[in-house]
Amino acid sequence: MKANRMEAFSDGVLAIIITIMVLEFKVPEGYDWSALIELGPKILSYIFSFVYIGIYWNNHHHLLHMVRTMNGPLMWLNLLLLFWLSLIPFTTAWMGESHFAATPTALYGFILLLAALSYWLLQRAIVNQHSSDSSFFLAMGKDWKGKLSPILYLAAALTAYVTPWISGFFFVLVALIWFMPDKRIEHILKGR
């Protein structure tokens, strides 16, 4: 069984997540630029989340190209990832409504931490399918992004109680790290 159905299902869920986030916007009361400025925190939290969902979609797409055979554990790990990602619209809305108050921002970081750990588990399960392919196994074992991201998300969640600006720095830093898809997968796919 190939990963096509899981990829299609995941694409649909991620599209719905983005749709839910944009539906959280209510039309402003006024008809001038100041009415939009009041939506600034909501727009900023939406941009953060849109970028994150896009990063997950992009890297998830690359990762699923590595699946040799689909099995139950991979499907459950994929659902676990989608579960945590499905909570992003809630935390995005709460963070924007609260103007980046400490607890909503910390929860946002915690949800991103759990999504990152779920992605890492899914990636590990796929890598384990290739344990006999030493070049692939070695290339994927050097996962500095996957190891660093949870630490940065935890730092973002904890520093939310100091100032949301520090949390925002960590959110942007992780997004910059992951913005380009995993080159290791592209190199392996080109070598096939």
C-alpha positions in Angstrom: 0.0 0.0 0.0 1.4 3.4 -1.0 1.2 6.7 0.9 -1.0 8.4 -1.7 -4.2 8.1 0.3 -2.5 9.3 3.5 -1.0 12.2 1.7 -4.3 13.2 0.1 -6.1 12.9 3.5 -3.4 15.0 5.2 -3.6 17.7 2.4 -7.3 17.9 3.0 -7.0 18.3 6.7 -4.3 21.0 6.4 -6.5 22.9 3.9 -9.4 22.8 6.3 -7.1 24.0 9.1 -6.1 27.0 7.1 -9.7 27.7 6.1 -10.8 27.6 9.8 -8.1 30.1 10.7 -9.1 32.6 8.1 -12.8 32.2 9.0 -11.9 33.4 12.5 -11.5 36.9 11.1 -14.6 39.1 11.6 -15.2 42.1 9.4 -14.2 45.2 11.2 -16.8 47.6 12.5 -15.3 50.7 10.8 -14.5 51.5 7.2 -11.0 53.0 7.5 -7.5 51.8 8.0 -7.7 52.2 11.8 -10.3 49.5 11.8 -7.8 47.1 10.3 -5.0 48.2 12.6 -7.1 47.0 15.5 -7.0 43.5 13.9 -3.1 43.6 14.0 -2.6 40.9 16.7 -5.1 38.6 15.0 -3.4 39.1 11.6 0.0 38.6 13.0 -1.0 35.3 14.8 -2.7 34.2 11.5 0.5 34.9 9.6 2.5 32.8 12.1 0.2 29.9 11.8 -0.3 30.1 8.1 3.5 29.9 7.7 3.7 27.0 10.1 1.0 25.0 8.4 2.7 25.7 5.1 6.0 24.5 6.4 4.4 21.3 7.8 2.6 20.7 4.5 5.8 21.2 2.5 8.0 19.0 4.6 5.3 16.4 5.2 4.9 16.1 1.4 8.6 15.5 1.0 8.7 13.0 3.9 5.8 10.9 2.5 7.8 10.4 -0.7 10.1 8.3 1.4 7.5 5.8 2.5 8.1 2.4 1.1 5.0 0.7 2.4 2.1 2.0 4.4 1.2 0.4 7.7 -0.9 1.0 10.7 1.7 2.6 12.9 2.5 5.1 10.2 -1.1 6.0 9.7 -1.6 6.5 13.5 1.5 8.6 13.8 0.3 10.7 10.9 -3.1 11.2 12.6 -1.3 12.2 15.8 0.6 14.9 13.9 -2.7 16.1 12.3 -4.4 16.1 15.7 -1.8 18.6 17.1 -1.9 20.7 13.9 -5.7 20.8 14.1 -5.4 22.7 17.4 -3.5 25.5 15.8 -6.6 27.4 14.7 -7.8 27.5 18.3 -4.5 28.6 19.8 -4.1 31.1 16.9 -7.4 32.7 17.6 -6.9 32.8 21.4 -3.4 34.3 21.0 -4.6 37.0 18.5 -7.7 37.8 20.6 -5.6 38.2 23.8 -3.0 40.4 22.1 -0.4 37.7 22.8 -1.1 37.3 26.5 1.2 34.9 28.3 -1.0 31.8 28.6 -2.4 31.7 25.0 1.2 32.3 23.7 2.6 29.5 25.9 -0.2 27.1 24.8 0.6 28.0 21.2 4.3 27.1 21.8 3.2 23.9 23.6 1.0 22.8 20.7 3.8 23.5 18.2 6.1 21.4 20.5 3.7 18.5 20.4 3.3 18.8 16.6 7.1 18.8 16.2 7.5 15.7 18.4 4.8 14.0 16.4 6.5 14.9 13.1 9.7 13.5 14.5 8.1 10.2 15.5 6.6 9.9 12.0 9.9 10.6 10.5 11.7 8.1 12.7 9.1 5.4 11.8 9.7 6.1 8.1 13.5 6.1 8.6 13.2 2.7 10.4 11.7 1.3 7.2 15.0 2.1 5.5 17.3 0.6 8.1 18.8 -1.7 5.5 19.6 1.3 3.2 22.6 2.6 5.1 23.1 5.8 3.0 19.5 6.8 3.6 19.6 5.8 7.2 22.8 7.8 7.8 21.6 10.9 5.9 18.3 11.1 7.9 20.0 10.4 11.2 21.7 13.9 11.1 18.4 15.6 11.9 19.6 18.8 13.7 16.4 20.7 12.7 14.2 18.0 14.3 16.3 17.9 17.4 16.6 21.7 17.8 12.9 22.7 17.1 11.3 21.1 20.2 13.9 22.8 22.4 13.1 26.2 20.8 9.3 25.6 21.1 9.7 24.8 24.7 11.7 27.9 25.2 9.0 29.9 23.4 6.3 28.4 25.6 8.3 29.2 28.8 9.4 32.7 27.9 5.8 33.7 27.1 5.5 34.4 30.8 8.5 36.8 30.6 7.5 38.6 27.4 5.7 37.5 24.2 8.4 39.2 22.2 10.9 36.5 23.2 8.4 33.8 22.3 7.8 35.5 19.0 11.6 35.4 18.3 11.7 31.7 18.9 8.6 31.1 16.7 10.2 33.1 13.9 13.6 31.3 14.4 12.0 27.9 14.0 10.0 29.0 11.0 13.2 30.3 9.3 15.0 27.0 10.1 12.3 24.9 8.4 11.2 27.3 5.7 13.2 25.4 3.0 12.1 21.7 2.7 14.5 19.1 4.0 17.3 19.0 1.4 18.4 15.5 2.6 15.1 14.1 1.2 15.5 15.9 -2.1 19.1 14.6 -2.5 18.0 11.0 -1.7 15.1 11.2 -4.2 17.4 12.6 -6.9 19.7 9.6 -6.4 17.0 7.1 -7.0 
